[in-house]
């Protein structure tokens, strides 16, 4: 199957998946896997591996499902486990409380959502948004406990900040790849500056929506008002003694610094042993291993090393369901990518060319919603748009840069069940899949549209 019927089948499959999860209470893992299997069969993916006459091979549906599942786990599985373990240790030692208190003193007790949004926006410049959410979630939880803020509002605020810099600001791989393809890769400073500027509208929109939806939805980890009412001294007394500022930040700060150094080294063209070492240490898995070591040292200094085994065991029990559902989302994305849908969209992109700066946004949003990965949406759309820039009136460096930003805005629109970030936000934010659609999915629509409004306005004055 190809063409419009395949797109209709995709829309029907997503609707069926949402209905099964929200209405009939089918577990998300079973729902996503079942829909992926059905969609793969309808899309015409062969049931077994096939070797063509030219010697090339076409993966069968079983291989596609396996590749989607294992690919997602290999890219984010260990990151989620180590990040969750670090978070558990930070909570047990009181380090998360210490960090939260520092944030409160800097930003103010009345603005925890803004603090988390800005924190996420900065952290996700060198760090993938999935990893960033896992790393910063302990601080989010501690801020909820210290201020009584809405857990949903803080989750949406943190997600907003992380997602914006993930799609807009190099050295995140997606924006770098798109900039190179569009011919502005040698002027990354301009791309980074554009990403900062184009974050203004969506940062405001994300903050407003976070506070709006936080008043209407309650997650499973909302603040206990009796706990919030406790004085700071009473909370400290429960932990015995809080770790110092550096010890508290090290398990989170060191991985972020390592990943940032790796990205910067790659961007400035560092070579030789230094590049290899920084690339190794800056790999998310290795960086979080280093962070875990600092967390274990912190646990030992707090005199609670005997709890390490139980903390690890409980962490694995907690993240297991998250890993499997996230991997199932990867299966759905892989099935769609293995169908003819992406090729069909690419071949008929000329229909949208008259839309000018809106065209890169719409095409990127279609690809993002279809296959789930923002990075894939960025790189694929950039490849389609690059030869069309003169036809769109965007051939100047500024025009190409704005096109890169429009593609980034589309690459946020929207995050749903085939996106690993959706499940990270929903599960670590203690929300049901239905609540995830009302918060994360709707918020990414708000972010994408508000960003595109700003980009369109900029395109009217910048040539």
TIDOMI-833244 format. One line per field, with one value per residue (C-alpha): residue number from 1; x, y, z; residue in three letters. Coordinates in pm, 1 decimal, m for minus. Layout:
REM TIDOMI-833244
resi <- [NUM  ...]
X <- [X  ...]
Y <- [Y  ...]
Z <- [Z  ...]
resn <- [ALA  ...]
REM end
This chain:
REM TIDOMI-833244
resi <- [1  2  3  4  5  6  7  8  9  10  11  12  13  14  15  16  17  18  19  20  21  22  23  24  25  26  27  28  29  30  31  32  33  34  35  36  37  38  39  40  41  42  43  44  45  46  47  48  49  50  51  52  53  54  55  56  57  58  59  60  61  62  63  64  65  66  67  68  69  70  71  72  73  74  75  76  77  78  79  80  81  82  83  84  85  86  87  88  89  90  91  92  93  94  95  96  97  98  99  100  101  102  103  104  105  106  107  108  109  110  111  112  113  114  115  116  117  118  119  120  121  122  123  124  125  126  127  128  129  130  131  132  133  134  135  136  137  138  139  140  141  142  143  144  145  146  147  148  149  150  151  152  153  154  155  156  157  158  159  160  161  162  163  164  165  166  167  168  169  170  171  172  173  174  175  176  177  178  179  180  181  182  183  184  185  186  187  188  189  190  191  192  193  194  195  196  197  198  199  200  201  202  203  204  205  206  207  208  209  210  211  212  213  214  215  216  217  218  219  220  221  222  223  224  225  226  227  228  229  230  231  232  233  234  235  236  237  238  239  240  241  242  243  244  245  246  247  248  249  250  251  252  253  254  255  256  257  258  259  260  261  262  263  264  265  266  267  268  269  270  271  272  273  274  275  276  277  278  279  280  281  282  283  284  285  286  287  288  289  290  291  292  293  294  295  296  297  298  299  300  301  302  303  304  305  306  307  308  309  310  311  312  313  314  315  316  317  318  319  320  321  322  323  324  325  326  327  328  329  330  331  332  333  334  335  336  337  338  339  340  341  342  343  344  345  346  347  348  349  350  351  352  353  354  355  356  357  358  359  360  361  362  363  364  365  366  367  368  369  370  371  372  373  374  375  376  377  378  379  380  381  382  383  384  385  386  387  388  389  390  391  392  393  394  395  396  397  398  399  400  401  402  403  404  405  406  407  408  409  410  411  412  413  414  415  416  417  418  419  420  421  422  423  424  425  426  427  428  429  430  431  432  433  434  435  436  437  438  439  440  441  442  443  444  445  446  447  448  449  450  451  452  453  454  455  456  457  458  459  460  461  462  463]
X <- [0.0  116.8  m8.4  m317.0  m456.4  m139.4  m164.4  m530.2  m426.6  m164.5  m415.7  m660.8  m386.1  m296.1  m664.7  m709.2  m404.9  m529.8  m876.9  m736.1  m520.5  m763.4  m1105.9  m1047.2  m752.5  m524.3  m167.6  27.5  294.2  42.3  m156.1  144.4  294.7  m41.3  m104.9  252.6  203.2  m130.0  1.5  307.0  89.9  m146.6  147.6  278.0  600.0  696.5  646.1  995.0  1327.3  1344.3  1650.8  1591.3  1739.6  2006.2  2124.9  1977.5  1772.1  1434.7  1373.4  1066.6  814.2  964.2  1308.9  1164.7  989.3  1306.6  1520.7  1278.7  1265.4  1637.3  1737.2  1536.8  1663.6  2024.7  1998.0  1812.9  1770.3  2089.6  2050.9  1707.3  1830.4  2138.4  1950.0  1678.1  1938.3  2113.3  1777.5  1698.5  2032.1  1987.3  1651.9  1779.5  2080.7  1885.4  2095.6  1784.3  1641.5  1967.6  1963.1  1594.9  1660.8  1944.0  1715.7  1448.0  1695.6  1809.5  1475.1  1223.2  981.1  687.8  839.0  947.0  792.2  993.2  1307.4  1270.5  1185.1  1495.4  1709.0  1590.1  1647.0  2010.9  2085.3  1940.8  2175.4  2447.5  2226.6  1948.4  1609.0  1535.7  1854.6  1801.9  1457.7  1581.9  1876.0  1670.6  1362.1  1493.9  1525.1  1172.4  1033.7  1219.6  1090.4  735.4  788.4  946.8  707.8  379.9  379.0  173.2  367.8  204.4  297.7  662.1  673.2  536.7  764.2  1074.7  973.4  920.0  1265.1  1437.2  1253.8  1313.1  1691.2  1691.9  1547.3  1678.9  2027.6  2349.9  2550.7  2251.1  2296.3  1961.5  2006.3  2371.9  2280.5  1997.3  2220.0  2489.3  2237.7  2087.5  2430.3  2475.2  2681.0  2988.8  2804.3  2684.4  2710.2  2430.4  2228.5  2279.0  2181.4  1871.2  1781.9  1804.5  1590.1  1332.6  1295.2  1140.9  778.3  759.9  929.1  654.8  382.6  517.3  528.9  170.9  41.5  224.1  50.5  m282.6  m282.6  m129.2  m451.7  m664.3  m476.0  m329.3  m56.9  20.9  307.6  145.4  284.9  172.0  49.1  146.3  502.1  517.2  407.0  712.8  986.5  1317.3  1481.2  1239.7  1316.9  1690.4  1644.5  1485.6  1801.5  2040.2  2274.8  2244.5  2545.2  2728.6  2648.4  2921.9  2852.4  2482.5  2535.8  2818.8  2606.3  2402.7  2648.2  2945.3  2753.2  2615.8  2965.0  3111.1  2841.3  2881.2  3260.0  3211.9  2967.0  3186.6  3496.0  3306.9  3175.1  3513.3  3687.3  3913.6  4115.8  4333.4  4336.6  4164.6  3865.6  3847.7  3865.0  3601.2  3375.9  3401.8  3340.7  3064.0  2863.9  2543.1  2590.9  2953.3  2874.0  2596.1  2822.4  3058.1  2760.0  2656.3  3004.0  2973.0  2626.6  2762.2  3038.7  2768.2  2568.5  2878.1  2955.3  2598.3  2656.2  2381.2  2585.9  2397.1  2090.9  2266.0  2153.9  1789.7  1796.3  1930.6  1673.3  1384.1  1511.4  1514.3  1159.4  1048.6  1207.0  1119.2  770.2  905.2  1171.9  930.7  669.0  937.5  1081.8  734.2  708.2  1035.3  878.8  590.4  832.5  1044.1  739.6  633.8  987.7  1001.2  673.7  642.5  492.0  808.5  898.1  547.1  564.2  907.6  798.5  492.1  658.2  634.4  262.8  354.8  624.5  401.3  381.5  721.2  866.7  559.1  654.4  956.4  748.1  452.2  670.1  879.6  564.6  419.8  737.2  769.1  411.4  445.3  768.0  835.1  1198.7  1270.0  1622.7  1494.9  1235.7  1507.9  1753.5  1498.6  1314.2  1639.7  1737.3  1405.8  1403.1  1768.1  1728.7  1399.0  1533.5  1554.1  1194.9  1082.7  1268.3  1496.2  1832.0  2014.7  2207.2  1939.6  1666.4  1840.1  1885.6  1517.1  1432.7  1642.1  1444.0  1110.3  1216.4  1305.5  964.2  798.6  1020.4  843.4  495.5  377.0  519.8  296.6  315.1  580.6  822.4  1042.1  1037.9  658.7  692.4  985.4  783.9  459.5  612.6  867.8  598.8  372.4  99.2  m124.5  m102.6  m427.1  m282.9  30.2  m174.8  m338.7  m5.8  297.4  125.6  m84.6  208.9  434.0  160.1  153.9  534.6  556.6  284.5  410.1  764.5  639.1  449.8  774.9  973.2  712.9  723.3  1104.2  1089.1  886.0  1166.1  1476.0  1576.9]
Y <- [0.0  351.2  704.1  849.6  509.0  449.3  791.7  719.7  383.2  556.2  807.2  523.2  323.3  614.2  671.5  301.3  304.8  606.4  451.4  118.9  288.3  551.4  389.5  15.8  41.0  m180.2  m148.1  97.9  m163.8  m413.1  m142.4  10.1  m327.3  m454.0  m142.3  m153.3  m513.0  m438.8  m122.6  m310.9  m576.7  m318.3  m112.8  m412.4  m475.2  m835.7  m1088.8  m1234.5  m1088.7  m1063.4  m1052.1  m856.7  m935.1  m665.5  m830.9  m574.2  m693.8  m577.9  m644.5  m844.4  m725.3  m935.7  m786.2  m434.5  m482.0  m623.2  m340.9  m75.1  m226.9  m289.6  38.3  241.7  46.3  75.6  452.2  543.6  233.8  259.3  638.4  601.6  339.9  535.9  866.2  716.5  562.8  897.9  1055.9  797.1  857.4  1235.5  1200.4  962.1  1177.5  1503.7  1640.9  1702.0  1911.3  2106.3  2180.3  2275.5  2516.6  2676.7  2718.9  2873.6  3127.9  3222.0  3230.6  3271.4  3037.8  3164.6  3077.7  2709.4  2641.8  2923.6  2807.1  2453.8  2572.6  2791.8  2522.2  2268.5  2513.8  2561.0  2195.7  2061.5  2268.8  2002.7  1718.8  1524.5  1618.6  1259.3  1245.3  1599.1  1521.0  1210.6  1404.6  1705.5  1518.4  1479.0  1858.6  1893.9  1654.0  1830.5  2169.4  2033.4  1909.9  2234.1  2482.0  2293.9  2378.0  2167.6  1858.3  1869.8  2236.4  2172.0  1867.7  2062.9  2358.8  2140.2  1953.6  2283.1  2418.6  2091.4  2046.4  2399.1  2397.4  2034.3  2135.5  2492.4  2532.4  2353.4  2159.1  1923.9  1690.4  1764.3  2140.4  2092.6  1837.3  2054.7  2364.2  2179.2  2047.1  2394.5  2549.9  2744.0  2483.0  2707.3  2980.7  2794.5  3109.7  3262.2  2941.7  2935.7  3301.5  3239.1  2945.7  3163.0  3436.5  3190.5  3038.6  3356.6  3312.5  2938.3  2981.5  3226.8  3007.5  2695.0  2871.8  2997.1  2658.7  2479.9  2695.6  2663.0  2283.0  2244.8  2380.5  2126.0  1796.1  1624.1  1362.5  1079.3  1265.8  1595.0  1766.0  1652.0  1972.8  1850.2  1789.4  2131.0  2293.8  2161.4  2410.1  2379.1  2290.8  2000.5  1865.7  1886.2  1705.6  1411.4  1369.1  1428.4  1650.9  1768.1  1732.9  2046.6  2238.7  2081.5  1728.1  1778.7  1904.1  1671.1  1367.2  1593.5  1867.9  1649.8  1450.8  1775.2  1927.8  1616.2  1608.3  1980.8  1949.5  1666.6  1872.0  2182.3  1981.4  1836.8  2176.7  2353.6  2068.6  1930.1  1632.7  1353.1  1197.2  1493.9  1464.1  1086.5  1121.2  1395.3  1206.4  896.2  1077.0  1285.6  987.8  999.4  647.3  709.0  1055.6  912.6  631.6  903.1  1078.5  754.7  719.6  1067.1  973.4  657.1  862.9  1098.4  804.3  673.6  1015.3  1029.5  699.5  523.2  287.2  m12.5  110.0  101.7  m250.7  m183.9  150.9  m15.6  m292.2  m50.0  166.6  m128.1  m218.2  139.5  198.1  m143.2  m44.7  287.3  112.5  m134.3  125.5  357.9  73.6  m6.1  353.7  296.9  m4.9  207.8  467.3  198.4  39.1  374.9  450.3  109.6  170.7  383.9  679.8  888.3  837.5  938.5  1257.1  1337.6  1278.6  1503.2  1785.1  2011.8  2056.0  2259.3  2479.4  2786.0  2818.1  2988.9  2977.0  2781.0  2491.1  2364.8  2379.6  2184.9  1919.9  1873.5  1854.0  1585.8  1380.2  1431.8  1324.0  1026.9  869.6  1020.5  1131.0  1504.6  1443.1  1236.6  1507.0  1773.8  1590.0  1448.2  1777.5  1967.1  1726.6  1787.2  2164.7  2242.1  2231.6  2422.7  2724.4  2946.7  2857.1  2943.0  3276.6  3162.0  3124.3  3393.5  3291.3  3450.6  3275.0  2938.7  2998.1  3081.9  2767.4  2570.4  2726.0  2652.6  2289.2  2280.7  2419.7  2147.7  1884.1  1954.2  1920.8  1694.3  1451.6  1148.5  771.6  705.5  949.6  824.4  1171.8  1147.9  837.2  976.6  1288.4  1101.7  828.4  1034.0  1298.4  1032.5  1081.2  836.8  814.8  1010.1  1285.2  1272.2  1361.8  1651.5  1780.9  1679.5  1635.6  1951.3  2148.0  2052.6  2174.3  2505.0  2527.3  2449.9  2693.7  2978.0  2925.6  2932.4  3257.8  3417.6  3274.0  3398.6  3748.0  3746.4  3637.9  3949.9  4182.2  3971.1  3884.2]
Z <- [0.0  m76.9  m131.7  30.5  141.5  343.8  509.3  592.3  736.6  950.7  1088.4  1159.8  1333.9  1562.8  1642.3  1720.4  1947.2  2141.9  2173.8  2296.8  2559.7  2686.9  2637.1  2668.8  2912.5  2704.2  2831.6  2612.0  2537.0  2397.6  2219.4  2042.0  1948.5  1817.7  1610.9  1476.6  1362.0  1194.6  1027.2  901.0  739.8  587.3  457.1  266.6  457.2  368.1  644.9  589.6  476.3  97.7  m129.3  m450.5  m792.7  m750.8  m431.8  m193.7  99.1  226.4  594.6  686.1  942.1  1221.1  1155.5  1142.3  1476.3  1632.8  1495.0  1619.0  1966.1  2008.2  1842.4  2089.7  2389.6  2275.6  2233.1  2550.8  2769.9  2974.4  2991.9  3153.1  3402.0  3511.3  3519.5  3736.2  3969.4  4006.2  4082.9  4348.9  4521.4  4507.3  4680.9  4950.6  5039.3  5032.4  4743.8  4533.2  4817.2  4838.7  4464.7  4475.6  4759.9  4562.2  4260.6  4481.3  4618.3  4266.5  4082.6  4361.2  4533.3  4328.3  3986.7  3991.8  3648.6  3490.8  3670.1  3531.7  3180.7  3161.5  3323.9  3065.6  2780.4  2881.3  2962.6  2635.9  2418.5  2453.4  2587.3  2416.2  2557.6  2668.7  2873.0  2999.2  3137.9  3318.3  3463.8  3578.4  3698.2  4056.9  4079.0  3940.5  4200.8  4480.6  4367.3  4368.5  4722.6  4842.6  4680.7  4642.7  4271.5  4031.3  3927.2  3583.8  3536.8  3627.7  3399.7  3103.1  3177.3  3194.0  2878.6  2693.4  2769.1  2683.7  2354.0  2226.0  2240.3  2120.9  1782.4  1751.6  1894.5  1787.3  1891.3  1917.0  1613.8  1444.1  1398.4  1298.0  1029.3  898.6  890.0  695.8  443.4  393.6  333.6  657.6  841.1  826.9  1012.5  1319.2  1529.3  1321.3  1353.2  1729.9  1759.0  1548.3  1769.5  2079.7  1924.0  1785.5  2132.3  2275.8  2164.7  2239.0  2579.4  2672.5  2520.4  2693.4  3029.0  2992.3  2880.2  3163.0  3420.4  3237.6  3214.2  3561.3  3711.9  3525.0  3548.3  3851.9  3821.8  4060.2  4227.0  4318.3  4626.8  4969.5  5132.7  5480.0  5360.9  5193.3  5517.8  5698.1  5768.1  5591.8  5921.5  5974.4  5627.6  5691.7  6021.4  5839.9  5629.4  5918.4  5718.6  5358.9  5125.5  5016.7  4700.2  4484.9  4606.1  4538.2  4182.9  4077.3  3974.5  3745.8  3658.1  3560.3  3291.9  3147.0  3135.3  2972.6  2703.8  2645.6  2605.3  2355.5  2150.1  2156.1  2057.0  1761.7  1657.6  1662.5  1482.1  1756.2  1631.4  1763.2  2108.5  2275.4  2041.3  2090.2  2468.3  2482.7  2241.4  2459.9  2788.1  2630.2  2509.7  2718.4  2855.4  2961.4  3097.6  3313.6  3434.1  3558.8  3716.1  3883.8  4033.3  4186.0  4315.6  4481.7  4644.8  4771.2  4909.1  5086.7  5236.6  5367.9  5549.1  5352.5  5137.3  5274.6  5081.6  4742.2  4647.9  4734.2  4554.3  4240.3  4262.4  4308.0  4023.7  3784.1  3885.4  3829.8  3490.2  3343.9  3224.8  3097.1  2889.6  2731.1  2638.9  2502.2  2292.8  2163.1  2043.8  1858.6  1688.0  1559.7  1425.1  1255.3  1092.6  950.1  831.2  660.0  475.8  163.3  349.6  382.9  14.8  m88.5  117.7  m25.8  m387.0  m352.8  m162.8  m468.4  m397.8  m89.2  m243.8  m285.7  94.6  128.6  482.1  595.7  366.1  568.2  887.1  748.0  583.9  899.5  1114.8  887.5  906.4  1283.3  1354.0  1121.2  1243.1  1588.6  1573.2  1574.4  1446.2  1152.2  1075.6  1081.7  858.8  613.4  567.4  521.8  242.2  65.9  117.5  30.9  m351.6  m327.2  m135.1  m448.2  m543.2  m190.0  m196.9  84.8  m90.1  112.3  426.0  644.9  445.5  478.3  850.7  894.2  697.5  945.2  1230.5  1055.9  1014.6  1384.8  1478.5  1271.1  1430.4  1761.2  1613.3  1762.0  2019.1  2069.8  2117.5  1851.6  2017.5  2302.2  2460.3  2498.2  2714.4  2913.2  2999.8  3069.8  3283.7  3477.3  3519.9  3677.3  3416.1  3231.5  2849.3  2824.7  3041.9  2826.9  2519.6  2701.1  2829.9  2622.6  2284.3  2310.8  2450.6  2158.2  1923.5  2112.6  2102.8  1732.4  1626.4  1847.0  1718.8  1359.1  1421.2  1540.6  1248.4  998.3  1147.5  1132.3  766.9  684.4  798.0  733.5  378.7]
resn <- [UNK  UNK  UNK  UNK  UNK  UNK  UNK  UNK  UNK  UNK  UNK  UNK  UNK  UNK  UNK  UNK  UNK  UNK  UNK  UNK  UNK  UNK  UNK  UNK  UNK  UNK  UNK  UNK  UNK  UNK  UNK  UNK  UNK  UNK  UNK  UNK  UNK  UNK  UNK  UNK  UNK  UNK  UNK  UNK  UNK  UNK  UNK  UNK  UNK  UNK  UNK  UNK  UNK  UNK  UNK  UNK  UNK  UNK  UNK  UNK  UNK  UNK  UNK  UNK  UNK  UNK  UNK  UNK  UNK  UNK  UNK  UNK  UNK  UNK  UNK  UNK  UNK  UNK  UNK  UNK  UNK  UNK  UNK  UNK  UNK  UNK  UNK  UNK  UNK  UNK  UNK  UNK  UNK  UNK  UNK  UNK  UNK  UNK  UNK  UNK  UNK  UNK  UNK  UNK  UNK  UNK  UNK  UNK  UNK  UNK  UNK  UNK  UNK  UNK  UNK  UNK  UNK  UNK  UNK  UNK  UNK  UNK  UNK  UNK  UNK  UNK  UNK  UNK  UNK  UNK  UNK  UNK  UNK  UNK  UNK  UNK  UNK  UNK  UNK  UNK  UNK  UNK  UNK  UNK  UNK  UNK  UNK  UNK  UNK  UNK  UNK  UNK  UNK  UNK  UNK  UNK  UNK  UNK  UNK  UNK  UNK  UNK  UNK  UNK  UNK  UNK  UNK  UNK  UNK  UNK  UNK  UNK  UNK  UNK  UNK  UNK  UNK  UNK  UNK  UNK  UNK  UNK  UNK  UNK  UNK  UNK  UNK  UNK  UNK  UNK  UNK  UNK  UNK  UNK  UNK  UNK  UNK  UNK  UNK  UNK  UNK  UNK  UNK  UNK  UNK  UNK  UNK  UNK  UNK  UNK  UNK  UNK  UNK  UNK  UNK  UNK  UNK  UNK  UNK  UNK  UNK  UNK  UNK  UNK  UNK  UNK  UNK  UNK  UNK  UNK  UNK  UNK  UNK  UNK  UNK  UNK  UNK  UNK  UNK  UNK  UNK  UNK  UNK  UNK  UNK  UNK  UNK  UNK  UNK  UNK  UNK  UNK  UNK  UNK  UNK  UNK  UNK  UNK  UNK  UNK  UNK  UNK  UNK  UNK  UNK  UNK  UNK  UNK  UNK  UNK  UNK  UNK  UNK  UNK  UNK  UNK  UNK  UNK  UNK  UNK  UNK  UNK  UNK  UNK  UNK  UNK  UNK  UNK  UNK  UNK  UNK  UNK  UNK  UNK  UNK  UNK  UNK  UNK  UNK  UNK  UNK  UNK  UNK  UNK  UNK  UNK  UNK  UNK  UNK  UNK  UNK  UNK  UNK  UNK  UNK  UNK  UNK  UNK  UNK  UNK  UNK  UNK  UNK  UNK  UNK  UNK  UNK  UNK  UNK  UNK  UNK  UNK  UNK  UNK  UNK  UNK  UNK  UNK  UNK  UNK  UNK  UNK  UNK  UNK  UNK  UNK  UNK  UNK  UNK  UNK  UNK  UNK  UNK  UNK  UNK  UNK  UNK  UNK  UNK  UNK  UNK  UNK  UNK  UNK  UNK  UNK  UNK  UNK  UNK  UNK  UNK  UNK  UNK  UNK  UNK  UNK  UNK  UNK  UNK  UNK  UNK  UNK  UNK  UNK  UNK  UNK  UNK  UNK  UNK  UNK  UNK  UNK  UNK  UNK  UNK  UNK  UNK  UNK  UNK  UNK  UNK  UNK  UNK  UNK  UNK  UNK  UNK  UNK  UNK  UNK  UNK  UNK  UNK  UNK  UNK  UNK  UNK  UNK  UNK  UNK  UNK  UNK  UNK  UNK  UNK  UNK  UNK  UNK  UNK  UNK  UNK  UNK  UNK  UNK  UNK  UNK  UNK  UNK  UNK  UNK  UNK  UNK  UNK  UNK  UNK  UNK  UNK  UNK  UNK  UNK  UNK  UNK  UNK  UNK  UNK  UNK  UNK  UNK  UNK  UNK  UNK  UNK  UNK]
REM end
